[in-house]
Amino acid sequence: MIDKVKELIKSDSKYQDLLKQVFNEPYITNKLLLEKFPKNEQEIYKNKLENLVQDVILIELTSQSGSSVESRVPQRIFIINPDIEEEVKNVL
C-alpha cells in the first residue's frame, strides 16, 4: 500500500499536502482540512481527499458536531490509516 502512496504523491503534490495536514493534525474535520487550501482549489483537494479515502490511505470517521444546530449533522474527520502510518511518515 505504501507504493500506492508514493505513486499518488509522485503524480500530484496535492496528495502530499493533504497527507501532511492529516498527519500533523489527526482527527481534523473535513471543513478545517479544506480551509487550509486556497478557496479556488478546494474542490480539487476535495476530490483528492476522496481518492485517499477510497484507497484506504486515510480513514474517514464521523463525529457529532458541537452543541449547535449543526450537532444533528455528523462531521467527517480524518486520520491516516494506522496500519501504514509509520511508512507514510517516512515518505512525507
N, C-alpha and C positions, 0 to 999 in steps of 0.2 A: 504494500500500500504506500510505502514511503516513496517508491518510484513514481507513483501517480502524483504525489505531492510535488516532487521535483519537476515532473513533466508540466504540471499546471503552472508552477512558478516560472518555469522557463518560457512557457507560451504567453504569459501575461503577468506583469508585475503587480497587477491589482490583486491577484490571489495572495501574493506575499503580503501586501498591505493589510488585507483582511485577516490573514492568519496572525500577523504581528499584533494587531489590535486585540484579537480574541485571546492570544497568548498572554499579553500584558494585562488584560482586564477580563479574566474569566467570569462567566455569568453576566456578560454585558448584554443589554437588551438590543433588540433589532433596531429600535429607533435611535438609541445612543450611538450604536455602531455606525449606522449610515450617516448620522450627522457629523461624523468625523471626516467625511469626504466632501469635496465640492458639490454644491447643490446640483449643478448641471451634469454631474457624473453619478449621482446616487442611484439612478435606475440601472446603470451598468454594473455598479457594485452589488446591487440587489440581485441581479442575475448571477453574478459570480458567486455570491453567497449561497444561492440555491444550489449551484453546482457542487460546492463544497459539502453541503448537507446531503445531497443525493449520493455523493461518493463516500459518505460516512467519515469524512475527514474532520468535519465539525459535527457536533451533536447538538440538535435543537431540543430545548426543553421548554415547557410552558410554566408560567408562574402567574399568580394573581397580581394585579396591579395594586397600587396603594389604596387608600381609603376614600378615593374619589368616585365619581360616577363611572370612570373607566375601570373600576375594580371588577366589573362583571365581564370584562373582555380580557382573556388571558394574554399575558405578554409572552413574546418569543424571546428566549435568551439562548446564548450560545457558549459552548465550551469546546475545546479541542478534544477529539476522541482520546480518552485516557490510554488506550492500547498503543497509540503511536505518538503520544505527547513528547516523550523524550527524543524521539527521532526527529519530530518536527522542530523541536528546539534547536537541534544540531543543524538543521537545514536553514533555519532563519538566521 
